Amino acid sequence: MAPAAANYYSHPSTTASHPQKQRGYRVCDTCGAVENPTIQKFRLCGGCMTTQYCSPECQKSHWPSHKVICQHTAAQMSGAKQQPVGAAYPDENLVKYLRKFTSTHSSLLGWAGFQALQLKRMPSNIRQNCLLIELGYNPHAESLFRFTVSRTHIVPRSYVTDNDPLVGADIERREERCRRAGGIGTLVVLVQCGGISQVMPVEVDPPAKISWDQREDWAEVLQHFVASGRTDFKPISTTARG
C-alpha cells in the first residue's frame, strides 16, 4: 500500500528550506465561523494557543468566558518555564518550542489522531480515547528539527480531563459546540516532551464529510514528516473533494 500522504516521497530539503506552514481546521470560538485561509486567516489566542478567533471583535467579546481557562493554561506554562533545566526539562525554552511544534504540525497531528482512534469506522471512540504523542528533544539550531516522535499511545480521554478539570471543561464545551454544528465531537491529541505537555483539541466533522481512508500506517507517516522537518503534509483523498 502506498504511504498515506500524497507527497510522502518529496525531497525533505525542499520543504525544510522553504517551509509551507500547515493550517489545521479552525473554528471561531465566538461565532462558530469556519476559517477560509485564502480569504481571511484566523488568529490564535496568544495566552493558550488553542483558541482561535475570526476577528478582534470576537476575541474581545469572548474574553470574559475564556479568561479562566486562558490564564490557567498560561500559568501552567509559566510554571514549567521556571523549572530547573534537567532530564525532565532539557531546555528553558521547551514550553515555547512545544507550543510552536503543535501549531506548526496541527494538520498532521489532527490527521494522526483521527486515524489512531479509527474515527472513520468508530466515531464514538472520540469520547472514549485520545492520542498521546511522546516526543524526543534535540537542541537543533533549526526549529523544525528540534523534535522527533519517540512513542505514540492510545489512552483514555480521562487521562487528560480528570487530571485537569478546567481543561476537561473546555474540551466538553468544544464538544457540545461541535455536535450542535453536526460534527462528531472533539478529538484530543496530547503532545508531551519531558515534563511538558500540550493539549490540542480538534473539532471533527462527520466521517461522511471526510475523504480520508482509514490508515494503519499513521504512526510511520507521523514520524517521517516530523523527523524530516516537514510541514507540508497532504493526506491522500479518495474523492474529488480532497
C-alpha positions as a Markdown table, in Angstrom:
| # | Residue | x | y | z |
|---|---|---|---|---|
| 1 | Met | 0.0 | 0.0 | 0.0 |
| 2 | Ala | 1.3 | 3.5 | -0.8 |
| 3 | Pro | 2.0 | 5.8 | 2.1 |
| 4 | Ala | -1.0 | 7.8 | 3.4 |
| 5 | Ala | 0.5 | 11.1 | 2.1 |
| 6 | Ala | 0.3 | 12.4 | -1.4 |
| 7 | Asn | 3.8 | 14.0 | -1.0 |
| 8 | Tyr | 5.5 | 11.3 | 1.1 |
| 9 | Tyr | 8.4 | 11.0 | -1.2 |
| 10 | Ser | 9.1 | 14.7 | -1.8 |
| 11 | His | 12.7 | 15.6 | -1.0 |
| 12 | Pro | 12.8 | 16.9 | 2.6 |
| 13 | Ser | 15.3 | 19.7 | 1.8 |
| 14 | Thr | 12.8 | 21.5 | -0.5 |
| 15 | Thr | 10.4 | 22.0 | 2.4 |
| 16 | Ala | 13.0 | 22.5 | 5.1 |
| 17 | Ser | 14.5 | 25.4 | 3.2 |
| 18 | His | 11.1 | 26.9 | 2.3 |
| 19 | Pro | 8.6 | 25.5 | 4.8 |
| 20 | Gln | 5.0 | 25.7 | 3.8 |
| 21 | Lys | 3.2 | 26.1 | 7.1 |
| 22 | Gln | 0.2 | 23.9 | 7.7 |
| 23 | Arg | -3.1 | 25.2 | 8.9 |
| 24 | Gly | -5.5 | 22.9 | 10.6 |
| 25 | Tyr | -9.3 | 23.1 | 10.7 |
| 26 | Arg | -10.1 | 26.3 | 12.7 |
| 27 | Val | -13.4 | 27.5 | 14.1 |
| 28 | Cys | -14.0 | 30.9 | 15.7 |
| 29 | Asp | -14.7 | 30.3 | 19.4 |
| 30 | Thr | -17.2 | 33.1 | 19.5 |
| 31 | Cys | -19.4 | 33.0 | 16.4 |
| 32 | Gly | -18.6 | 29.5 | 15.1 |
| 33 | Ala | -17.4 | 30.7 | 11.7 |
| 34 | Val | -15.1 | 28.2 | 9.8 |
| 35 | Glu | -11.8 | 29.6 | 8.6 |
| 36 | Asn | -11.1 | 30.0 | 4.9 |
| 37 | Pro | -7.3 | 30.9 | 4.8 |
| 38 | Thr | -7.5 | 32.1 | 1.2 |
| 39 | Ile | -9.8 | 34.9 | 2.3 |
| 40 | Gln | -9.0 | 35.5 | 6.0 |
| 41 | Lys | -6.7 | 33.8 | 8.4 |
| 42 | Phe | -8.0 | 33.4 | 12.0 |
| 43 | Arg | -5.8 | 34.4 | 14.9 |
| 44 | Leu | -4.8 | 32.2 | 17.8 |
| 45 | Cys | -5.2 | 33.4 | 21.4 |
| 46 | Gly | -1.6 | 34.4 | 22.5 |
| 47 | Gly | -2.2 | 33.0 | 26.0 |
| 48 | Cys | -3.4 | 29.4 | 25.5 |
| 49 | Met | -2.5 | 29.0 | 21.8 |
| 50 | Thr | -5.5 | 26.6 | 21.4 |
| 51 | Thr | -8.5 | 29.1 | 20.9 |
| 52 | Gln | -9.0 | 30.9 | 17.7 |
| 53 | Tyr | -11.0 | 33.9 | 16.5 |
| 54 | Cys | -12.1 | 35.3 | 13.2 |
| 55 | Ser | -11.7 | 38.9 | 14.3 |
| 56 | Pro | -10.6 | 41.1 | 17.2 |
| 57 | Glu | -14.2 | 41.8 | 18.0 |
| 58 | Cys | -15.0 | 38.1 | 18.5 |
| 59 | Gln | -11.8 | 37.7 | 20.6 |
| 60 | Lys | -12.8 | 40.7 | 22.8 |
| 61 | Ser | -16.4 | 39.6 | 23.4 |
| 62 | His | -15.3 | 36.0 | 24.3 |
| 63 | Trp | -12.7 | 37.1 | 26.8 |
| 64 | Pro | -15.0 | 37.1 | 29.9 |
| 65 | Ser | -15.8 | 33.4 | 29.4 |
| 66 | His | -12.3 | 32.5 | 28.1 |
| 67 | Lys | -10.4 | 34.3 | 30.8 |
| 68 | Val | -10.3 | 31.5 | 33.4 |
| 69 | Ile | -9.0 | 28.7 | 31.1 |
| 70 | Cys | -6.6 | 31.0 | 29.3 |
| 71 | Gln | -5.0 | 32.3 | 32.5 |
| 72 | His | -4.9 | 28.7 | 33.9 |
| 73 | Thr | -3.1 | 27.5 | 30.8 |
| 74 | Ala | -0.7 | 30.4 | 30.8 |
| 75 | Ala | 0.1 | 29.9 | 34.5 |
| 76 | Gln | 1.0 | 26.2 | 33.8 |
| 77 | Met | 3.3 | 27.2 | 31.0 |
| 78 | Ser | 4.9 | 29.9 | 33.2 |
| 79 | Gly | 5.5 | 27.4 | 36.0 |
| 80 | Ala | 7.1 | 25.0 | 33.6 |
| 81 | Lys | 9.5 | 27.7 | 32.3 |
| 82 | Gln | 10.7 | 28.2 | 35.9 |
| 83 | Gln | 11.7 | 24.6 | 36.4 |
| 84 | Pro | 15.5 | 23.9 | 36.5 |
| 85 | Val | 17.0 | 22.5 | 33.3 |
| 86 | Gly | 17.5 | 18.8 | 33.6 |
| 87 | Ala | 16.2 | 15.4 | 32.4 |
| 88 | Ala | 12.5 | 16.5 | 32.6 |
| 89 | Tyr | 13.1 | 20.0 | 31.3 |
| 90 | Pro | 16.1 | 19.8 | 28.9 |
| 91 | Asp | 15.8 | 23.4 | 27.7 |
| 92 | Glu | 14.4 | 26.5 | 29.4 |
| 93 | Asn | 12.6 | 27.3 | 26.1 |
| 94 | Leu | 10.9 | 23.9 | 25.8 |
| 95 | Val | 7.4 | 25.3 | 26.5 |
| 96 | Lys | 7.7 | 27.8 | 23.7 |
| 97 | Tyr | 9.1 | 25.2 | 21.3 |
| 98 | Leu | 6.4 | 22.7 | 22.1 |
| 99 | Arg | 3.6 | 25.2 | 21.5 |
| 100 | Lys | 5.2 | 26.1 | 18.2 |
| 101 | Phe | 5.5 | 22.5 | 17.2 |
| 102 | Thr | 1.9 | 21.8 | 17.9 |
| 103 | Ser | 0.7 | 24.8 | 16.0 |
| 104 | Thr | 3.0 | 24.1 | 13.0 |
| 105 | His | 2.0 | 20.5 | 12.7 |
| 106 | Ser | -1.7 | 20.9 | 13.5 |
| 107 | Ser | -2.9 | 19.3 | 10.3 |
| 108 | Leu | -0.6 | 16.3 | 10.7 |
| 109 | Leu | -1.4 | 15.8 | 14.4 |
| 110 | Gly | -5.2 | 16.0 | 13.8 |
| 111 | Trp | -5.0 | 13.5 | 11.0 |
| 112 | Ala | -2.9 | 11.1 | 13.1 |
| 113 | Gly | -5.4 | 11.4 | 15.9 |
| 114 | Phe | -8.3 | 10.7 | 13.6 |
| 115 | Gln | -6.6 | 7.6 | 12.2 |
| 116 | Ala | -5.3 | 6.3 | 15.6 |
| 117 | Leu | -8.8 | 6.4 | 17.1 |
| 118 | Gln | -10.2 | 4.8 | 13.9 |
| 119 | Leu | -12.9 | 7.5 | 13.8 |
| 120 | Lys | -13.9 | 6.7 | 10.2 |
| 121 | Arg | -15.1 | 3.3 | 11.4 |
| 122 | Met | -15.9 | 4.0 | 15.0 |
| 123 | Pro | -16.9 | 7.7 | 15.6 |
| 124 | Ser | -17.9 | 7.0 | 19.2 |
| 125 | Asn | -14.2 | 6.5 | 20.0 |
| 126 | Ile | -13.8 | 10.2 | 20.1 |
| 127 | Arg | -15.4 | 10.4 | 23.5 |
| 128 | Gln | -13.5 | 7.5 | 25.0 |
| 129 | Asn | -9.9 | 7.8 | 24.0 |
| 130 | Cys | -7.2 | 10.3 | 22.9 |
| 131 | Leu | -3.9 | 10.1 | 21.2 |
| 132 | Leu | -0.8 | 10.6 | 23.3 |
| 133 | Ile | 2.4 | 11.5 | 21.3 |
| 134 | Glu | 5.7 | 11.4 | 23.2 |
| 135 | Leu | 8.5 | 13.5 | 21.7 |
| 136 | Gly | 12.2 | 13.4 | 22.0 |
| 137 | Tyr | 14.1 | 16.7 | 22.1 |
| 138 | Asn | 17.2 | 17.7 | 20.2 |
| 139 | Pro | 18.7 | 21.2 | 20.7 |
| 140 | His | 19.0 | 21.9 | 17.0 |
| 141 | Ala | 19.5 | 25.4 | 15.6 |
| 142 | Glu | 16.7 | 24.7 | 13.1 |
| 143 | Ser | 13.3 | 24.8 | 14.8 |
| 144 | Leu | 11.8 | 22.2 | 12.5 |
| 145 | Phe | 14.4 | 19.6 | 13.7 |
| 146 | Arg | 14.1 | 20.0 | 17.5 |
| 147 | Phe | 11.7 | 17.1 | 18.0 |
| 148 | Thr | 11.3 | 13.5 | 17.0 |
| 149 | Val | 8.4 | 11.2 | 17.7 |
| 150 | Ser | 9.5 | 8.7 | 20.3 |
| 151 | Arg | 6.3 | 6.8 | 21.0 |
| 152 | Thr | 2.6 | 7.0 | 20.5 |
| 153 | His | -0.2 | 5.6 | 22.7 |
| 154 | Ile | -4.0 | 5.4 | 22.7 |
| 155 | Val | -5.0 | 6.4 | 26.2 |
| 156 | Pro | -8.4 | 7.0 | 27.9 |
| 157 | Arg | -9.5 | 10.6 | 27.4 |
| 158 | Ser | -9.9 | 10.8 | 31.2 |
| 159 | Tyr | -6.1 | 10.8 | 31.3 |
| 160 | Val | -6.4 | 14.4 | 30.2 |
| 161 | Thr | -9.8 | 15.5 | 31.5 |
| 162 | Asp | -9.5 | 14.0 | 35.0 |
| 163 | Asn | -6.0 | 15.4 | 35.6 |
| 164 | Asp | -7.1 | 18.9 | 34.8 |
| 165 | Pro | -10.8 | 19.7 | 35.3 |
| 166 | Leu | -10.6 | 23.2 | 33.7 |
| 167 | Val | -9.1 | 21.7 | 30.5 |
| 168 | Gly | -11.7 | 19.0 | 30.7 |
| 169 | Ala | -14.5 | 21.6 | 30.9 |
| 170 | Asp | -13.1 | 23.4 | 27.9 |
| 171 | Ile | -12.9 | 20.2 | 25.9 |
| 172 | Glu | -16.5 | 19.5 | 26.8 |
| 173 | Arg | -17.6 | 23.0 | 25.7 |
| 174 | Arg | -15.9 | 22.4 | 22.3 |
| 175 | Glu | -17.6 | 19.0 | 22.1 |
| 176 | Glu | -21.1 | 20.4 | 22.6 |
| 177 | Arg | -20.5 | 23.2 | 20.1 |
| 178 | Cys | -19.2 | 20.7 | 17.5 |
| 179 | Arg | -22.1 | 18.4 | 18.0 |
| 180 | Arg | -24.6 | 21.3 | 17.6 |
| 181 | Ala | -23.0 | 22.1 | 14.3 |
| 182 | Gly | -23.4 | 18.4 | 13.1 |
| 183 | Gly | -19.9 | 17.2 | 13.9 |
| 184 | Ile | -19.0 | 14.1 | 16.0 |
| 185 | Gly | -17.2 | 15.8 | 18.8 |
| 186 | Thr | -13.7 | 17.0 | 19.8 |
| 187 | Leu | -10.7 | 14.8 | 19.2 |
| 188 | Val | -8.0 | 15.2 | 21.9 |
| 189 | Val | -4.3 | 14.9 | 21.0 |
| 190 | Leu | -1.9 | 15.2 | 23.9 |
| 191 | Val | 1.7 | 16.1 | 22.9 |
| 192 | Gln | 4.4 | 15.5 | 25.6 |
| 193 | Cys | 8.1 | 16.1 | 25.9 |
| 194 | Gly | 9.9 | 15.6 | 29.2 |
| 195 | Gly | 7.8 | 17.2 | 31.9 |
| 196 | Ile | 5.9 | 19.5 | 29.4 |
| 197 | Ser | 2.6 | 18.7 | 27.7 |
| 198 | Gln | 0.4 | 20.5 | 25.2 |
| 199 | Val | -3.3 | 19.6 | 24.7 |
| 200 | Met | -4.6 | 20.0 | 21.2 |
| 201 | Pro | -8.4 | 19.8 | 20.8 |
| 202 | Val | -9.7 | 19.2 | 17.3 |
| 203 | Glu | -13.4 | 19.6 | 16.4 |
| 204 | Val | -14.2 | 16.8 | 13.9 |
| 205 | Asp | -16.7 | 16.8 | 11.0 |
| 206 | Pro | -18.9 | 13.7 | 10.5 |
| 207 | Pro | -16.9 | 10.9 | 8.8 |
| 208 | Ala | -19.1 | 11.1 | 5.7 |
| 209 | Lys | -17.7 | 14.6 | 5.1 |
| 210 | Ile | -14.1 | 13.4 | 5.5 |
| 211 | Ser | -12.5 | 11.9 | 2.4 |
| 212 | Trp | -9.5 | 10.2 | 4.1 |
| 213 | Asp | -9.3 | 6.4 | 4.0 |
| 214 | Gln | -8.8 | 4.5 | 7.3 |
| 215 | Arg | -5.0 | 4.0 | 7.5 |
| 216 | Glu | -2.9 | 1.8 | 9.7 |
| 217 | Asp | 0.5 | 3.4 | 8.8 |
| 218 | Trp | -0.4 | 6.7 | 10.5 |
| 219 | Ala | 2.4 | 6.4 | 13.1 |
| 220 | Glu | 5.0 | 5.8 | 10.5 |
| 221 | Val | 3.8 | 8.8 | 8.4 |
| 222 | Leu | 3.8 | 11.0 | 11.6 |
| 223 | Gln | 7.3 | 10.0 | 12.4 |
| 224 | His | 8.5 | 10.5 | 8.9 |
| 225 | Phe | 7.2 | 14.1 | 8.5 |
| 226 | Val | 8.4 | 15.2 | 11.9 |
| 227 | Ala | 11.8 | 13.7 | 11.6 |
| 228 | Ser | 12.2 | 15.2 | 8.1 |
| 229 | Gly | 11.4 | 18.7 | 9.4 |
| 230 | Arg | 8.5 | 18.9 | 7.0 |
| 231 | Thr | 5.3 | 21.0 | 7.4 |
| 232 | Asp | 3.7 | 20.2 | 4.1 |
| 233 | Phe | 1.7 | 17.0 | 5.0 |
| 234 | Lys | -1.1 | 16.3 | 2.5 |
| 235 | Pro | -3.3 | 13.3 | 3.2 |
| 236 | Ile | -4.4 | 11.2 | 0.2 |
| 237 | Ser | -8.0 | 11.7 | -0.6 |
| 238 | Thr | -10.3 | 9.2 | -2.2 |
| 239 | Thr | -12.7 | 11.7 | -3.6 |
| 240 | Ala | -12.5 | 14.8 | -5.8 |
| 241 | Arg | -13.3 | 16.9 | -2.7 |
| 242 | Gly | -9.7 | 16.4 | -1.4 |
